[in-house]
Amino acid sequence: MAAFWENGTAVVAIPARFTVAQEAEWVHRMLEKLHRQGEQRGHKGRRRPATDSALAAHAAALSARYLGGRAVPTSVRWVSNQNSRWGSATPADGSIRLSDKLRPMPQWVIDYVLLHELAHLLVAGHNSAFWKLLEAYPDTRRAKAFLEGVSFATARGLEPGQAATPGDDQEAY
């Protein structure tokens, strides 16, 4: 089961096998949890950065909040030519590119990828100094797991939004 904000709307995913009573109970629970998280983290209903300029402004806000404003990109933009990466950074010129495949994903996932690339402007590799920079972001582990799940499903031919069918050796939680 999952709940997230999508363009200002709460989206709750639950197993199709739930009874009407179970659905009502779990939707209520997940919405309460989503509202609590949104209030704690300031994510509730936030609009996604749709344009490159909005994405750059969002990157500056994330850098200020989580990296002390030290990561200052020269450009941040959405790109359609990244097929094997969620994002990339070029520390030499300060540019950051995010795959447009991230656009339909929850904002906390986009924020993680953007912070990951911002951190690369400060530390090139994935060493302990790099991961230390991302410790301040509370959704790092969850976002990494989410992206691993998307990659796993995509590698098996599932499209985003396509549900697994019973017998796929998958359980819903």
C-alpha positions, 0 to 999 in steps of 0.5 A, a space after each residue: 500500500 502506498 500514499 503520495 501527493 500527485 499534482 496536489 491530489 492525494 493518491 492512495 494505492 491499495 490491493 484490489 482484493 480489499 473488501 469495501 470495509 477494508 478499503 475505507 479503513 485503509 484509505 482513511 489510515 493512509 490519508 491520515 499518515 499522508 497528512 501528518 507527513 505533509 505537515 511535518 515535511 512541508 510536502 502537502 500539495 506542493 506543486 511540482 517544478 514543471 519548467 526548467 526555471 522552476 526546477 532550478 529554483 527548487 534546486 536552490 531551495 533544496 540546496 539551502 535547506 539540506 546542503 547549507 546552500 553550498 551546491 550552486 548549479 549553473 543550470 538545472 533542466 529536465 531532459 528526455 535523453 537519459 534512458 539509464 539514469 534518473 539524473 546526472 551532474 557535471 561538476 566541472 560546469 555546474 550543470 544538472 539534468 533530471 530525466 523526464 521519466 521522474 515527472 510522474 513520480 512522487 515529489 519526495 523521489 524527485 527531491 531525492 534525485 535532485 539532492 543527489 545531483 546537487 551533492 555531486 556538485 560538492 563530491 564527485 563520487 559515491 564515497 562516505 563524504 557524498 552519502 553524509 551530505 544526503 543524511 539530512 534528507 529524511 526520505 533518502 532510503 525510501 526514495 532509493 528503494 522506490 527507484 530500485 522498485 521502478 527499475 526492477 519493474 521496468 526491467 520486467 516489462 511493467 509500465 508505470 501505473 501497471 499493476 502486477 497480477 496475482 501469481 507474480 510472486 509479489 505481495 502488497 504491503 
